[in-house]
Amino acid sequence: MIYISQKVILGIKRPNSLEGAKVLGKPVLINACNIVFLSHNNDGQVTFFMQNGFEISINIFFSEAEQILNSAMQGKEDEIN
């Protein structure tokens, strides 16, 4: 599981939809197994691309996101400081 603090979320959206998901200031919890890949979106933001089609764009360095994803996939606890 990956816990994403609201302060680093730039946006949650599904491409070709009218609007993004509303997170209402709450943190987002995602299952690392549902992440298809980690890359940059069209705007150059670090983004988790999900199986359900959603894109979660975050305001952290790619290397930090990669470290968190790898730790979650291995079942290890980790955090970004």
Secondary structure, DSSP 8 states (H G I E B T S, - for coil): -EEE-GGGEEEEE-TTSSS----TT--EEE-GGGEEEEEE-TTS-EEEEETTS-EEEESS-HHHHHHHHHHHHTT------
